[in-house]
C-alpha cells in the first residue's frame, strides 16, 4: 500500500486555492484566486521541485481535474511539471459519467455519501 501525500496551497487564514490565475476557480464568488503568485519565491519552488521529484500519481477531485486537463496537456511539453503531470496516472474522484480524456486518467467510482 502506498501512502498519500497531500500538497496544497493554504493561506494562514484557511483559504485553499490553486496557484493559478485570479479567474481559475471563482466558485462561490471567490475573487482572490492566484494569490500565491505574489508570494512565490525560490523556497516555494524548491519545495515543489522536491515533491514532484519523487515518483507520484495525482489524486484529484473532478473540478481540479477539469482545471488541470484544460491546461497541462497543452503546455506540458514545454514545462517540467507539465511533463510529469501528463505522464503520471491521474486518479479522479468523480460521480460524473463524462469521459476523462486526459491521458492516463482513471475514474474512481464508489459509494456516494448519504444525503
KOLGU-611732 format. One record per residue: residue in three letters; residue number from 1; chain; y negated, z, x of N, C-alpha, C, CB in turn. Coordinates in nm, 2 decimals. Glycine has a CB too. Layout:
REM residues N
(pt ala,NUM,A,(Y,Z,X),(Y,Z,X),(Y,Z,X),(Y,Z,X))
...
REM end
This chain:
REM residues 115
(pt unk,1,A,(0.12,0.00,0.09),(0.00,0.00,0.00),(-0.12,0.00,0.09),(0.00,0.12,-0.10))
(pt unk,2,A,(-0.22,-0.08,0.05),(-0.35,-0.09,0.13),(-0.45,0.00,0.07),(-0.40,-0.23,0.13))
(pt unk,3,A,(-0.54,0.05,0.15),(-0.65,0.13,0.09),(-0.76,0.04,0.05),(-0.70,0.23,0.20))
(pt unk,4,A,(-0.84,0.09,-0.05),(-0.96,0.03,-0.10),(-1.08,0.09,-0.03),(-0.97,0.04,-0.26))
(pt unk,5,A,(-1.16,0.00,0.03),(-1.28,0.05,0.09),(-1.40,-0.02,0.01),(-1.29,0.01,0.24))
(pt unk,6,A,(-1.49,0.06,-0.04),(-1.60,0.01,-0.12),(-1.72,0.00,-0.03),(-1.63,0.10,-0.24))
(pt unk,7,A,(-1.78,-0.12,-0.04),(-1.91,-0.14,0.03),(-2.01,-0.18,-0.07),(-1.89,-0.26,0.14))
(pt unk,8,A,(-2.11,-0.09,-0.09),(-2.21,-0.11,-0.19),(-2.35,-0.10,-0.13),(-2.19,-0.01,-0.31))
(pt unk,9,A,(-2.44,-0.15,-0.20),(-2.58,-0.13,-0.17),(-2.64,-0.03,-0.27),(-2.67,-0.26,-0.17))
(pt unk,10,A,(-2.66,0.09,-0.23),(-2.70,0.20,-0.32),(-2.83,0.27,-0.27),(-2.59,0.31,-0.34))
(pt unk,11,A,(-2.93,0.27,-0.36),(-3.06,0.34,-0.32),(-3.04,0.49,-0.33),(-3.18,0.29,-0.40))
(pt unk,12,A,(-3.13,0.57,-0.27),(-3.12,0.71,-0.28),(-3.14,0.76,-0.42),(-3.23,0.77,-0.19))
(pt unk,13,A,(-3.20,0.69,-0.51),(-3.21,0.73,-0.65),(-3.11,0.67,-0.74),(-3.35,0.69,-0.70))
(pt unk,14,A,(-3.00,0.62,-0.68),(-2.88,0.58,-0.76),(-2.88,0.44,-0.81),(-2.87,0.67,-0.87))
(pt unk,15,A,(-2.96,0.35,-0.76),(-2.96,0.21,-0.81),(-2.86,0.13,-0.72),(-3.10,0.15,-0.80))
(pt unk,16,A,(-2.76,0.08,-0.78),(-2.66,0.00,-0.71),(-2.69,-0.15,-0.75),(-2.51,0.04,-0.74))
(pt unk,17,A,(-2.73,-0.23,-0.65),(-2.77,-0.36,-0.68),(-2.74,-0.45,-0.56),(-2.92,-0.37,-0.71))
(pt unk,18,A,(-2.71,-0.57,-0.58),(-2.68,-0.67,-0.48),(-2.80,-0.69,-0.39),(-2.63,-0.80,-0.53))
(pt unk,19,A,(-2.78,-0.73,-0.26),(-2.90,-0.75,-0.18),(-2.97,-0.88,-0.20),(-2.85,-0.74,-0.04))
(pt unk,20,A,(-2.92,-0.96,-0.29),(-2.98,-1.10,-0.31),(-3.12,-1.09,-0.36),(-2.89,-1.17,-0.41))
(pt unk,21,A,(-3.16,-1.20,-0.42),(-3.30,-1.22,-0.47),(-3.33,-1.14,-0.59),(-3.32,-1.37,-0.50))
(pt unk,22,A,(-3.46,-1.13,-0.63),(-3.50,-1.05,-0.74),(-3.45,-1.09,-0.87),(-3.65,-1.05,-0.74))
(pt unk,23,A,(-3.41,-1.22,-0.89),(-3.36,-1.26,-1.02),(-3.20,-1.27,-1.02),(-3.41,-1.40,-1.04))
(pt unk,24,A,(-3.14,-1.21,-0.92),(-2.99,-1.22,-0.91),(-2.92,-1.16,-1.03),(-2.95,-1.16,-0.78))
(pt unk,25,A,(-2.96,-1.04,-1.07),(-2.90,-0.97,-1.18),(-3.00,-0.89,-1.26),(-2.78,-0.88,-1.13))
(pt unk,26,A,(-3.07,-0.95,-1.36),(-3.17,-0.88,-1.44),(-3.11,-0.81,-1.56),(-3.27,-0.98,-1.48))
(pt unk,27,A,(-2.98,-0.78,-1.56),(-2.91,-0.71,-1.67),(-2.99,-0.59,-1.71),(-2.77,-0.68,-1.63))
(pt unk,28,A,(-3.01,-0.57,-1.84),(-3.07,-0.46,-1.90),(-3.22,-0.45,-1.87),(-3.01,-0.33,-1.85))
(pt unk,29,A,(-3.28,-0.57,-1.83),(-3.42,-0.57,-1.80),(-3.45,-0.52,-1.66),(-3.50,-0.48,-1.90))
(pt unk,30,A,(-3.35,-0.51,-1.57),(-3.38,-0.46,-1.43),(-3.46,-0.56,-1.36),(-3.24,-0.44,-1.36))
(pt unk,31,A,(-3.58,-0.52,-1.30),(-3.67,-0.61,-1.24),(-3.69,-0.59,-1.09),(-3.81,-0.59,-1.31))
(pt unk,32,A,(-3.60,-0.51,-1.03),(-3.62,-0.48,-0.89),(-3.51,-0.53,-0.80),(-3.63,-0.33,-0.87))
(pt unk,33,A,(-3.44,-0.64,-0.84),(-3.33,-0.70,-0.76),(-3.39,-0.74,-0.63),(-3.27,-0.81,-0.84))
(pt unk,34,A,(-3.30,-0.75,-0.53),(-3.34,-0.79,-0.40),(-3.41,-0.69,-0.32),(-3.42,-0.92,-0.41))
(pt unk,35,A,(-3.41,-0.56,-0.36),(-3.49,-0.46,-0.30),(-3.44,-0.43,-0.15),(-3.48,-0.33,-0.38))
(pt unk,36,A,(-3.32,-0.46,-0.12),(-3.27,-0.43,0.02),(-3.34,-0.52,0.12),(-3.12,-0.44,0.02))
(pt unk,37,A,(-3.38,-0.64,0.08),(-3.43,-0.74,0.18),(-3.54,-0.68,0.26),(-3.48,-0.86,0.11))
(pt unk,38,A,(-3.63,-0.60,0.20),(-3.75,-0.54,0.27),(-3.70,-0.44,0.37),(-3.85,-0.49,0.18))
(pt unk,39,A,(-3.58,-0.39,0.36),(-3.54,-0.28,0.45),(-3.42,-0.32,0.54),(-3.49,-0.16,0.36))
(pt unk,40,A,(-3.39,-0.45,0.54),(-3.28,-0.50,0.63),(-3.32,-0.48,0.77),(-3.25,-0.64,0.59))
(pt unk,41,A,(-3.23,-0.43,0.85),(-3.26,-0.42,1.00),(-3.13,-0.44,1.08),(-3.32,-0.28,1.03))
(pt unk,42,A,(-3.14,-0.43,1.21),(-3.02,-0.45,1.29),(-2.91,-0.36,1.26),(-3.06,-0.44,1.44))
(pt unk,43,A,(-2.94,-0.23,1.23),(-2.84,-0.13,1.20),(-2.76,-0.17,1.07),(-2.90,0.00,1.17))
(pt unk,44,A,(-2.83,-0.22,0.97),(-2.76,-0.27,0.85),(-2.67,-0.39,0.88),(-2.86,-0.30,0.74))
(pt unk,45,A,(-2.72,-0.48,0.96),(-2.65,-0.60,1.00),(-2.52,-0.56,1.08),(-2.73,-0.69,1.08))
(pt unk,46,A,(-2.53,-0.47,1.17),(-2.42,-0.42,1.25),(-2.31,-0.36,1.16),(-2.46,-0.33,1.36))
(pt unk,47,A,(-2.36,-0.28,1.06),(-2.27,-0.22,0.97),(-2.19,-0.32,0.89),(-2.34,-0.13,0.87))
(pt unk,48,A,(-2.26,-0.42,0.84),(-2.19,-0.53,0.76),(-2.09,-0.61,0.85),(-2.29,-0.62,0.70))
(pt unk,49,A,(-2.14,-0.64,0.98),(-2.05,-0.71,1.07),(-1.92,-0.63,1.09),(-2.12,-0.73,1.20))
(pt unk,50,A,(-1.93,-0.50,1.10),(-1.81,-0.41,1.13),(-1.72,-0.42,1.00),(-1.86,-0.27,1.15))
(pt unk,51,A,(-1.78,-0.40,0.89),(-1.70,-0.41,0.76),(-1.62,-0.54,0.75),(-1.78,-0.38,0.64))
(pt unk,52,A,(-1.70,-0.65,0.77),(-1.64,-0.78,0.75),(-1.57,-0.84,0.87),(-1.75,-0.88,0.71))
(pt unk,53,A,(-1.57,-0.76,0.98),(-1.49,-0.80,1.10),(-1.35,-0.76,1.09),(-1.56,-0.74,1.22))
(pt unk,54,A,(-1.31,-0.67,1.00),(-1.17,-0.63,0.98),(-1.11,-0.72,0.87),(-1.17,-0.48,0.93))
(pt unk,55,A,(-0.98,-0.73,0.87),(-0.92,-0.81,0.76),(-0.95,-0.74,0.63),(-0.76,-0.82,0.78))
(pt unk,56,A,(-0.98,-0.83,0.53),(-1.01,-0.77,0.39),(-0.98,-0.88,0.29),(-1.15,-0.73,0.39))
(pt unk,57,A,(-0.98,-0.83,0.16),(-0.98,-0.91,0.04),(-1.10,-0.86,-0.04),(-0.85,-0.91,-0.04))
(pt unk,58,A,(-1.14,-0.93,-0.13),(-1.25,-0.89,-0.22),(-1.20,-0.84,-0.35),(-1.36,-1.00,-0.24))
(pt unk,59,A,(-1.24,-0.73,-0.40),(-1.21,-0.68,-0.54),(-1.34,-0.69,-0.61),(-1.15,-0.54,-0.54))
(pt unk,60,A,(-1.35,-0.77,-0.71),(-1.48,-0.80,-0.78),(-1.47,-0.78,-0.93),(-1.53,-0.94,-0.75))
(pt unk,61,A,(-1.57,-0.74,-0.99),(-1.58,-0.75,-1.14),(-1.62,-0.89,-1.17),(-1.68,-0.65,-1.20))
(pt unk,62,A,(-1.61,-0.92,-1.30),(-1.63,-1.06,-1.34),(-1.78,-1.11,-1.31),(-1.60,-1.08,-1.49))
(pt unk,63,A,(-1.87,-1.02,-1.34),(-2.01,-1.06,-1.32),(-2.04,-1.08,-1.18),(-2.11,-0.95,-1.38))
(pt unk,64,A,(-2.00,-0.99,-1.09),(-2.02,-1.01,-0.94),(-1.95,-1.14,-0.90),(-1.97,-0.89,-0.86))
(pt unk,65,A,(-1.82,-1.16,-0.95),(-1.75,-1.28,-0.91),(-1.84,-1.41,-0.95),(-1.61,-1.29,-0.99))
(pt unk,66,A,(-1.89,-1.41,-1.07),(-1.97,-1.52,-1.11),(-2.09,-1.55,-1.02),(-2.02,-1.51,-1.26))
(pt unk,67,A,(-2.16,-1.44,-0.98),(-2.28,-1.45,-0.89),(-2.23,-1.50,-0.76),(-2.35,-1.31,-0.88))
(pt unk,68,A,(-2.12,-1.44,-0.70),(-2.07,-1.49,-0.57),(-2.03,-1.63,-0.58),(-1.96,-1.40,-0.52))
(pt unk,69,A,(-1.95,-1.67,-0.68),(-1.89,-1.80,-0.69),(-2.00,-1.91,-0.71),(-1.79,-1.81,-0.81))
(pt unk,70,A,(-2.12,-1.87,-0.76),(-2.23,-1.96,-0.77),(-2.30,-1.98,-0.64),(-2.32,-1.92,-0.89))
(pt unk,71,A,(-2.27,-1.90,-0.54),(-2.35,-1.90,-0.42),(-2.26,-1.94,-0.30),(-2.41,-1.77,-0.40))
(pt unk,72,A,(-2.16,-1.85,-0.27),(-2.09,-1.86,-0.14),(-2.01,-1.99,-0.12),(-2.00,-1.75,-0.13))
(pt unk,73,A,(-1.95,-2.05,-0.22),(-1.88,-2.18,-0.19),(-1.98,-2.29,-0.14),(-1.81,-2.22,-0.31))
(pt unk,74,A,(-2.10,-2.28,-0.17),(-2.20,-2.39,-0.14),(-2.27,-2.37,-0.01),(-2.30,-2.40,-0.25))
(pt unk,75,A,(-2.28,-2.24,0.04),(-2.35,-2.22,0.17),(-2.25,-2.16,0.27),(-2.47,-2.13,0.15))
(pt unk,76,A,(-2.13,-2.13,0.22),(-2.04,-2.06,0.31),(-2.00,-2.13,0.43),(-1.92,-2.03,0.23))
(pt unk,77,A,(-2.00,-2.26,0.43),(-1.96,-2.34,0.55),(-2.05,-2.31,0.67),(-1.96,-2.49,0.52))
(pt unk,78,A,(-2.18,-2.27,0.64),(-2.27,-2.25,0.75),(-2.31,-2.11,0.77),(-2.40,-2.33,0.72))
(pt unk,79,A,(-2.24,-2.02,0.71),(-2.28,-1.87,0.71),(-2.15,-1.79,0.75),(-2.34,-1.83,0.58))
(pt unk,80,A,(-2.16,-1.71,0.85),(-2.04,-1.63,0.89),(-1.97,-1.55,0.78),(-2.07,-1.55,1.01))
(pt unk,81,A,(-2.05,-1.48,0.70),(-1.99,-1.40,0.59),(-1.94,-1.50,0.48),(-2.09,-1.30,0.53))
(pt unk,82,A,(-2.01,-1.60,0.46),(-1.97,-1.70,0.36),(-1.83,-1.76,0.39),(-2.07,-1.81,0.34))
(pt unk,83,A,(-1.81,-1.79,0.52),(-1.68,-1.85,0.57),(-1.57,-1.75,0.53),(-1.69,-1.88,0.72))
(pt unk,84,A,(-1.60,-1.62,0.56),(-1.49,-1.52,0.53),(-1.47,-1.51,0.38),(-1.54,-1.38,0.59))
(pt unk,85,A,(-1.58,-1.50,0.31),(-1.56,-1.48,0.16),(-1.49,-1.60,0.10),(-1.70,-1.47,0.09))
(pt unk,86,A,(-1.51,-1.72,0.15),(-1.44,-1.84,0.10),(-1.29,-1.84,0.13),(-1.51,-1.96,0.15))
(pt unk,87,A,(-1.26,-1.78,0.25),(-1.12,-1.79,0.29),(-1.03,-1.67,0.24),(-1.11,-1.79,0.44))
(pt unk,88,A,(-1.09,-1.56,0.21),(-1.01,-1.44,0.17),(-0.97,-1.45,0.02),(-1.09,-1.31,0.19))
(pt unk,89,A,(-0.87,-1.37,-0.02),(-0.83,-1.36,-0.16),(-0.94,-1.28,-0.24),(-0.69,-1.30,-0.18))
(pt unk,90,A,(-0.98,-1.33,-0.35),(-1.07,-1.26,-0.44),(-0.99,-1.22,-0.56),(-1.19,-1.36,-0.48))
(pt unk,91,A,(-0.98,-1.08,-0.58),(-0.92,-1.03,-0.70),(-1.03,-0.99,-0.79),(-0.83,-0.90,-0.66))
(pt unk,92,A,(-1.02,-1.05,-0.92),(-1.12,-1.03,-1.01),(-1.07,-0.96,-1.14),(-1.18,-1.17,-1.05))
(pt unk,93,A,(-1.14,-0.84,-1.16),(-1.11,-0.76,-1.28),(-1.18,-0.83,-1.40),(-1.15,-0.61,-1.26))
(pt unk,94,A,(-1.11,-0.88,-1.49),(-1.17,-0.96,-1.60),(-1.08,-0.96,-1.72),(-1.20,-1.10,-1.55))
(pt unk,95,A,(-1.14,-0.97,-1.83),(-1.06,-0.99,-1.96),(-1.09,-1.13,-2.01),(-1.10,-0.88,-2.07))
(pt unk,96,A,(-1.17,-1.20,-1.94),(-1.20,-1.34,-1.98),(-1.09,-1.43,-1.96),(-1.33,-1.39,-1.90))
(pt unk,97,A,(-1.08,-1.53,-2.04),(-0.97,-1.64,-2.02),(-1.03,-1.76,-1.95),(-0.92,-1.68,-2.16))
(pt unk,98,A,(-1.16,-1.75,-1.91),(-1.22,-1.86,-1.84),(-1.15,-1.87,-1.70),(-1.37,-1.84,-1.82))
(pt unk,99,A,(-1.13,-1.99,-1.65),(-1.07,-2.01,-1.52),(-1.15,-1.96,-1.41),(-1.03,-2.16,-1.50))
(pt unk,100,A,(-1.09,-1.92,-1.30),(-1.16,-1.88,-1.18),(-1.15,-1.99,-1.08),(-1.10,-1.74,-1.12))
(pt unk,101,A,(-1.25,-2.07,-1.07),(-1.25,-2.19,-0.99),(-1.27,-2.18,-0.84),(-1.34,-2.29,-1.05))
(pt unk,102,A,(-1.32,-2.07,-0.80),(-1.34,-2.05,-0.65),(-1.21,-2.03,-0.58),(-1.44,-1.92,-0.63))
(pt unk,103,A,(-1.19,-2.10,-0.48),(-1.06,-2.10,-0.41),(-1.01,-1.96,-0.38),(-1.07,-2.18,-0.28))
(pt unk,104,A,(-0.88,-1.94,-0.39),(-0.81,-1.81,-0.36),(-0.86,-1.70,-0.45),(-0.84,-1.77,-0.21))
(pt unk,105,A,(-0.89,-1.73,-0.57),(-0.93,-1.63,-0.67),(-0.81,-1.60,-0.77),(-1.05,-1.67,-0.75))
(pt unk,106,A,(-0.79,-1.47,-0.79),(-0.68,-1.42,-0.87),(-0.73,-1.33,-0.98),(-0.57,-1.35,-0.79))
(pt unk,107,A,(-0.71,-1.36,-1.11),(-0.75,-1.27,-1.22),(-0.66,-1.15,-1.23),(-0.75,-1.35,-1.35))
(pt unk,108,A,(-0.71,-1.03,-1.24),(-0.64,-0.91,-1.26),(-0.64,-0.88,-1.41),(-0.69,-0.79,-1.18))
(pt unk,109,A,(-0.53,-0.89,-1.47),(-0.52,-0.87,-1.61),(-0.45,-0.73,-1.63),(-0.45,-0.98,-1.69))
(pt unk,110,A,(-0.48,-0.66,-1.74),(-0.41,-0.53,-1.76),(-0.46,-0.47,-1.89),(-0.44,-0.44,-1.64))
(pt unk,111,A,(-0.43,-0.34,-1.90),(-0.47,-0.27,-2.02),(-0.62,-0.26,-2.03),(-0.40,-0.13,-2.01))
(pt unk,112,A,(-0.67,-0.28,-2.14),(-0.81,-0.26,-2.17),(-0.84,-0.12,-2.21),(-0.86,-0.36,-2.28))
(pt unk,113,A,(-0.96,-0.07,-2.17),(-0.99,0.07,-2.22),(-1.00,0.08,-2.37),(-1.13,0.11,-2.16))
(pt unk,114,A,(-0.95,0.19,-2.43),(-0.96,0.21,-2.57),(-1.10,0.22,-2.61),(-0.88,0.33,-2.62))
(pt unk,115,A,(-1.13,0.18,-2.74),(-1.27,0.18,-2.78),(-1.28,0.28,-2.89),(-1.32,0.05,-2.84))
REM end
